[in-house]
Amino acid sequence: MLAKSVKLMVTLATILVCLTSVTASVRPTQLETIQMQGTITVVTRNSPTTYYEDRSGPTGYEYELAQSLASYLGVKLNLVVADNIGDMFAKLETGTADLAAAGISQTPESQRWLRFAAPYQNVSELVVYRRGTQKPRDLSDLPGKMLMVSADSAHAQTLRRVQMEKLPELSWSESSELDTTDLLHMVEKGEIDFTLVNTNEFNMLQAYFPNVGTGLSLVENQPMAWAFPQSRDNSLIDAVNHFFEERSTKLQLATLNERYYGHLAELDYVGAKRFLRQTVRKLDTYKPSFVEAARDYQFDWRLLAAVGYQESHWNPKATSYTGVRGMMMLTNGTASDLGVEDRLDPAQSIRGGSQYLAELRDRLGSQIDEPDRTWLALAAYNIGYGHLQDARRLAYEMGGNPNLWRDVKDSLPLLSQKRYHQHTRHGYARGFEAVDYVQNIRRYYDVLVWNEEQQLHLADPDNSLVSSITVVPPLL
């Protein structure tokens, strides 16, 4: 009887072990769970370099990349916007989000409690200051100054490292309610002396803050990557790494880098100051005409205003040595075709230039996606439709995509070289000027959008900034 009982217990134990083994073997991985649910949750933050909403809806570098990952995995994207950096990391730790895509720097400190996918961008950390004050050239210039950064950020980690290893007398303040844009605004207004900014953020924002300059760099070539909570389950992070190895993803990264950063170097300090002065002095006078033309020809009025500034600096009497005249610098023949009787009349010039740009956009065809279709139309406005088509053919022959501004802007300058233009239909052209033309307009447009959004922000009486500031004292 005892032997039978023992045998029964052994049998039951064996069955239990087998069941446990089978249950463990069929437990779905994180990736399988995401695919079964049909949704991946990505946490990000609201900023010009990650995610924001414009008139056409959600957009942003990280947003577009996250959308592509969701498509790659065959699921829908559930985007969660964190209140601040600390909140973003908390959502990772609690499992509220599967990953964070928010321009996160892969620092030695963050690698202790987060996992990272393959880097997709490198940045440096810059100390920025207000022009006209002492430029920080060395670490010794930082103590005794009002230095502030976002709490829980890579910049805060960098300052702690500097304090521990090199400069114990360093002190600074941190706030969970202030982001990079807020801090740059405070530097420009003289409310703080310094803050830290990544190179990609500064390049994007410097035209909006022309009085802010860069000093020393605290960290060079720091990788940015998507972050994941600590786990033994590598299924999702492995899938993300495979995603970044895909040729289509590499092409998209090149497109995103051009779209969001490729035109940023066109507006220097002097140009930005002049543009802002002209905006204050002149733009309100001509804004109604730009708005009306934008409505009639399906453009953003701020884009048309940017074209007008590039063409004439909003001078309705402008005349070039080639005979083009007016706010939108129309040739006599083009003006006649468009029904513009007086090229020096600003309203007629704006309407005529807008109509001409719309015709070029329509001529390019709907197979070209926006915003590339508009950028190519702008190039044609400057250099002529025929020369643009020559450049698109060159881009195709060189292995590029003739429907992408990223590739066509590389082939346009070749039209000034005989070995290339002698084989084109329309011959020589100053293609490099067309590239500068489009990139300048894109930058002016960015600034006009920014200015209007800031005016709406300031006009909102309920949108007050309340920040909790923590002072980090020196170690000495």
C-alpha positions in Angstrom: 0.0 0.0 0.0 2.8 2.4 0.9 4.6 1.5 -2.3 1.5 2.3 -4.3 1.2 5.7 -2.5 4.8 6.5 -3.2 4.3 5.5 -6.8 1.2 7.7 -7.1 3.0 10.7 -5.5 5.9 10.3 -7.9 3.5 10.1 -10.8 1.7 13.3 -9.7 5.0 15.1 -9.2 6.1 14.1 -12.7 2.9 15.3 -14.1 3.2 18.6 -12.2 6.8 19.1 -13.5 5.7 18.4 -17.0 2.8 20.8 -16.7 5.0 23.5 -15.3 7.5 22.9 -18.1 4.8 23.1 -20.7 3.2 26.2 -19.2 6.6 27.9 -19.1 7.4 27.0 -22.6 4.2 28.5 -24.0 4.2 31.7 -22.0 4.3 34.5 -24.6 7.2 36.8 -24.9 6.8 40.6 -24.7 6.9 40.8 -28.5 4.3 38.1 -28.9 2.0 39.8 -26.3 2.3 43.1 -28.2 1.4 41.4 -31.5 -1.5 39.4 -29.9 -2.9 42.7 -28.4 -2.3 44.5 -31.7 -0.8 47.6 -30.0 2.6 48.8 -28.9 2.7 51.6 -26.3 5.4 54.1 -26.8 6.0 57.0 -24.3 7.5 60.2 -25.6 7.7 63.9 -24.7 6.4 67.0 -26.3 9.2 68.9 -28.0 10.3 70.1 -31.4 12.7 67.2 -31.8 10.4 64.4 -30.7 6.6 64.8 -31.0 4.2 67.7 -31.4 1.0 68.6 -33.2 0.7 71.1 -36.0 -2.2 72.0 -38.2 -2.0 68.7 -40.1 -2.0 66.6 -37.0 0.7 64.7 -35.0 4.2 64.9 -36.3 7.8 64.9 -35.1 11.0 62.9 -35.7 10.4 60.3 -33.0 6.7 60.1 -33.8 7.3 59.2 -37.5 9.9 56.6 -36.5 7.6 55.0 -33.9 4.9 54.8 -36.5 7.2 52.9 -38.8 8.1 50.5 -36.0 4.5 49.8 -35.4 3.9 49.1 -39.1 7.0 46.9 -39.1 5.6 44.8 -36.2 2.2 44.7 -37.7 0.5 46.5 -34.8 -1.0 50.0 -34.1 0.9 52.7 -32.3 -0.4 53.9 -28.9 1.5 57.1 -28.2 1.6 58.3 -24.6 3.0 61.8 -23.9 4.7 62.1 -20.5 4.4 65.2 -18.4 8.2 65.4 -17.9 11.3 63.3 -18.1 10.8 61.7 -14.7 7.2 60.8 -15.6 8.4 59.2 -18.8 10.9 56.9 -17.0 8.2 56.0 -14.4 5.9 54.8 -17.2 8.7 52.5 -18.3 9.4 51.1 -14.9 5.7 50.5 -14.1 5.1 48.8 -17.5 2.7 51.5 -18.6 4.8 51.8 -21.8 6.7 49.2 -23.8 9.5 51.6 -24.7 10.5 55.3 -24.7 11.2 57.2 -27.9 12.1 60.7 -26.9 15.6 61.7 -27.9 17.1 59.9 -24.8 20.9 60.1 -24.4 22.6 56.8 -23.5 24.6 58.0 -20.6 26.7 55.8 -18.2 24.2 56.5 -15.4 21.0 55.7 -17.4 22.5 52.3 -18.6 22.5 51.1 -15.0 18.7 51.1 -14.9 17.6 51.1 -18.5 18.3 49.0 -21.6 18.9 50.7 -25.0 18.4 49.7 -28.6 21.0 50.5 -31.2 21.7 54.2 -31.4 20.2 56.2 -34.3 21.8 59.6 -33.7 24.8 61.2 -31.9 24.7 64.5 -30.1 27.0 66.7 -28.0 26.0 68.6 -24.9 26.6 72.3 -25.1 26.6 75.1 -22.5 24.6 78.0 -23.9 24.7 81.6 -22.8 23.2 85.0 -23.7 25.2 86.9 -26.3 26.8 90.0 -24.9 27.6 88.3 -21.6 30.6 86.2 -20.7 31.0 83.2 -23.0 31.7 80.0 -21.0 34.9 78.6 -22.5 36.0 76.4 -19.6 34.6 74.5 -16.7 35.9 77.2 -14.4 33.5 79.7 -15.9 30.5 77.8 -14.5 30.6 78.1 -10.7 29.0 81.2 -9.3 26.6 81.5 -12.3 22.9 80.7 -12.5 22.9 77.3 -14.3 19.6 75.4 -14.7 18.6 72.2 -16.4 15.6 69.9 -16.6 15.3 67.5 -13.7 16.0 63.8 -14.4 17.6 64.7 -17.8 20.9 63.6 -19.2 22.1 67.1 -18.6 21.5 66.7 -14.9 23.5 63.5 -14.9 26.4 65.2 -16.8 26.5 68.0 -14.2 26.6 65.5 -11.4 29.5 63.6 -13.1 31.4 66.9 -13.6 30.8 67.8 -10.0 32.0 64.5 -8.7 35.0 64.1 -11.0 36.3 67.6 -11.8 34.5 70.5 -10.2 33.2 70.0 -6.7 32.4 73.7 -6.3 29.8 73.4 -9.1 26.2 74.2 -8.2 23.1 74.3 -10.4 19.3 74.2 -10.3 16.9 71.6 -11.7 13.2 71.8 -12.6 10.8 69.1 -13.7 8.4 71.7 -15.2 10.9 73.4 -17.6 12.0 71.9 -20.9 14.7 73.0 -23.3 12.6 75.7 -25.0 11.7 77.2 -21.6 15.3 77.2 -20.5 16.5 78.9 -23.7 13.9 81.5 -23.3 15.2 82.2 -19.8 18.7 82.5 -21.0 17.7 84.9 -23.7 15.8 87.0 -21.2 18.7 87.0 -18.8 16.8 85.2 -16.1 19.5 82.5 -15.9 23.1 82.6 -17.1 23.5 79.1 -18.6 21.7 75.9 -19.5 22.7 72.7 -21.3 21.3 71.8 -24.7 21.9 69.0 -27.1 23.3 69.9 -30.5 20.3 68.7 -32.4 17.9 70.8 -30.2 20.1 73.9 -30.4 20.3 73.7 -34.2 16.6 73.5 -34.4 15.9 76.2 -32.0 18.7 78.8 -32.5 16.8 80.8 -35.1 14.0 81.4 -32.5 16.5 82.6 -29.9 19.1 84.6 -31.9 20.5 86.2 -28.7 21.6 82.8 -27.4 25.0 81.4 -28.3 27.0 78.3 -27.6 30.0 77.9 -25.3 32.0 74.9 -24.3 30.9 71.3 -24.9 30.7 69.1 -21.9 30.1 65.8 -23.8 31.0 64.9 -27.3 29.2 62.4 -29.6 26.8 61.0 -27.1 24.5 58.3 -28.6 20.8 58.7 -28.5 18.6 55.6 -28.5 15.2 54.2 -27.6 15.0 53.0 -24.0 13.5 49.9 -22.4 12.9 48.8 -18.8 15.2 46.2 -17.3 14.0 42.7 -18.1 15.3 39.2 -19.1 12.9 39.2 -22.0 14.8 40.5 -25.0 12.2 39.8 -27.6 11.1 43.4 -28.2 14.5 45.0 -28.0 15.8 42.4 -30.5 12.9 43.2 -32.8 13.6 46.9 -32.6 17.3 46.4 -33.3 16.3 44.3 -36.4 14.0 47.2 -37.4 16.9 49.7 -37.3 19.0 47.3 -39.4 16.4 47.3 -42.2 17.4 49.2 -45.3 14.0 51.0 -45.4 14.6 52.3 -41.8 18.0 53.6 -42.7 16.5 55.4 -45.7 13.8 56.8 -43.5 16.4 58.0 -41.0 18.1 59.9 -43.8 14.8 61.4 -44.9 13.9 62.4 -41.3 17.4 63.9 -40.8 17.0 66.0 -43.9 13.4 67.0 -43.2 13.9 68.1 -39.6 17.5 69.2 -39.6 18.7 69.5 -43.2 17.8 73.2 -43.6 18.7 74.5 -40.1 22.1 75.9 -40.9 20.7 78.4 -43.4 19.7 81.1 -41.0 22.7 82.5 -39.0 22.7 85.0 -36.1 22.7 88.1 -38.3 20.1 86.7 -40.7 17.8 85.7 -37.9 18.0 89.1 -36.2 17.2 90.8 -39.5 14.3 88.5 -40.3 12.7 89.0 -36.8 13.0 92.8 -37.3 11.4 92.7 -40.7 8.6 90.5 -39.3 7.8 93.1 -36.7 8.0 96.0 -39.1 6.3 94.7 -42.2 4.5 91.4 -42.0 1.2 92.6 -40.5 0.8 95.0 -43.5 0.8 92.1 -46.0 -0.5 89.3 -43.9 -4.2 89.6 -45.1 -3.0 89.1 -48.7 -0.9 86.1 -47.8 -3.8 84.6 -45.8 -6.3 85.1 -48.7 -3.9 83.6 -51.3 -3.2 80.7 -49.0 -6.9 79.9 -48.6 -7.5 80.1 -52.4 -4.5 77.9 -53.4 -4.3 75.5 -50.4 -1.1 76.7 -48.8 -0.1 77.6 -45.3 0.0 81.4 -45.3 3.2 81.4 -43.4 4.9 79.4 -46.2 3.8 82.0 -48.8 5.1 84.8 -46.4 8.4 83.0 -46.2 8.6 82.9 -50.0 7.8 86.6 -50.1 10.6 87.3 -47.7 13.1 85.2 -49.6 12.2 86.9 -52.9 12.1 90.5 -51.8 12.3 90.9 -48.0 8.7 91.9 -48.3 9.5 94.9 -50.5 6.7 95.4 -53.0 8.9 97.7 -55.2 11.8 95.2 -55.4 13.5 94.9 -58.8 16.3 92.7 -59.9 18.9 93.3 -62.6 17.2 90.5 -64.7 13.9 92.4 -64.7 11.8 90.4 -62.2 9.8 92.7 -60.0 7.5 93.0 -57.0 6.9 91.2 -53.7 7.0 87.7 -55.3 9.5 88.8 -58.0 7.6 87.8 -61.1 8.9 88.0 -64.6 6.9 90.1 -67.0 5.9 87.0 -69.0 4.8 85.0 -66.0 2.8 88.0 -64.6 1.0 88.4 -67.9 0.1 84.7 -68.0 -1.2 84.9 -64.5 -3.3 88.0 -65.1 -1.2 90.2 -62.9 -1.5 93.8 -64.3 0.7 95.5 -61.9 3.7 93.6 -60.5 4.4 96.3 -58.0 1.0 96.0 -56.4 1.7 93.7 -53.3 -1.8 92.0 -53.3 -1.6 91.2 -57.0 2.0 90.0 -56.7 1.2 87.7 -53.8 -1.8 86.3 -55.5 0.1 85.8 -58.8 3.1 84.2 -57.0 0.9 81.9 -55.0 -1.0 80.8 -58.1 2.2 80.1 -60.0 3.6 78.0 -57.1 0.3 76.1 -56.9 0.5 75.4 -60.7 4.0 74.0 -60.3 3.0 71.9 -57.4 0.0 70.5 -59.4 2.3 69.9 -62.4 4.6 67.7 -60.3 1.7 65.3 -59.6 0.2 63.7 -56.6 2.6 60.7 -56.7 5.1 62.9 -54.8 4.2 63.1 -51.1 4.3 66.2 -49.0 6.3 68.0 -47.9 8.7 67.0 -50.7 6.2 68.0 -53.4 6.1 71.6 -52.0 9.9 71.8 -51.6 10.4 70.6 -55.3 7.7 73.2 -56.4 9.7 75.9 -54.6 12.9 74.8 -56.4 11.0 75.0 -59.7 9.7 78.5 -58.8 13.4 79.6 -58.4 15.2 77.7 -61.2 12.4 76.8 -63.6 10.4 73.6 -64.1 12.6 72.3 -66.8 15.8 72.6 -64.8 14.1 70.9 -61.9 13.1 68.0 -64.1 16.8 67.7 -65.3 17.9 67.5 -61.7 15.3 64.9 -60.9 16.5 62.8 -63.8 20.1 63.2 -62.6 19.0 62.1 -59.1 17.4 58.9 -60.6 20.5 58.1 -62.7 22.6 58.4 -59.6 20.5 55.9 -57.7 18.4 58.4 -55.8 14.7 59.0 -55.6 13.5 61.8 -57.9 10.4 62.3 -55.7 12.5 63.1 -52.6 13.9 66.6 -51.9 16.7 64.9 -50.0 18.0 63.4 -53.2 17.1 66.1 -55.7 18.9 68.8 -53.6 22.1 66.8 -54.1 21.7 66.7 -57.8 20.6 70.3 -58.4 24.2 71.8 -57.9 25.5 69.4 -60.6 23.6 71.4 -63.2 26.4 74.0 -63.0 29.0 71.4 -64.0 29.5 70.8 -67.7 30.0 67.1 -67.5 26.5 66.8 -66.1 24.5 69.6 -67.7 25.7 68.9 -71.3 23.6 65.7 -71.1 20.5 67.4 -69.8 17.6 68.8 -71.8 17.8 72.3 -70.5 21.5 72.7 -69.9 23.4 74.9 -67.5 21.7 76.2 -64.3 22.8 77.6 -61.0 21.3 74.7 -59.1 23.1 75.4 -55.9 21.1 78.7 -55.6 17.9 76.8 -55.9 19.0 74.6 -53.0 19.8 77.6 -50.8 16.5 79.2 -51.9 14.4 76.3 -50.7 16.3 75.7 -47.5 16.0 79.4 -46.6 12.3 79.4 -47.1 11.9 76.3 -45.0 13.8 78.0 -42.2 11.8 81.3 -42.5 8.6 79.2 -42.4 9.8 77.5 -39.2 10.4 80.8 -37.5 7.0 82.2 -38.6 5.2 79.1 -37.3 7.1 79.4 -34.0 6.4 83.1 -33.6 2.6 82.6 -34.1 2.5 79.7 -31.6 4.4 81.8 -29.0 1.9 84.6 -29.4 -1.0 82.2 -28.9 0.8 80.8 -25.8 1.3 84.3 -24.3 -2.3 85.2 -25.0 -3.6 82.3 -23.1 -4.3 83.5 -19.5 -4.7 80.0 -18.2 -1.3 78.8 -19.5 0.9 79.9 -16.7 4.3 78.3 -16.0 4.6 77.0 -12.5 7.9 75.2 -11.8 9.4 73.4 -8.9 13.0 74.2 -8.7 15.6 72.2 -6.8 19.1 73.6 -6.1 21.9 71.2 -6.2 24.6 72.6 -3.9 28.4 72.3 -4.4 30.2 69.4 -2.8 32.7 71.8 -1.1 
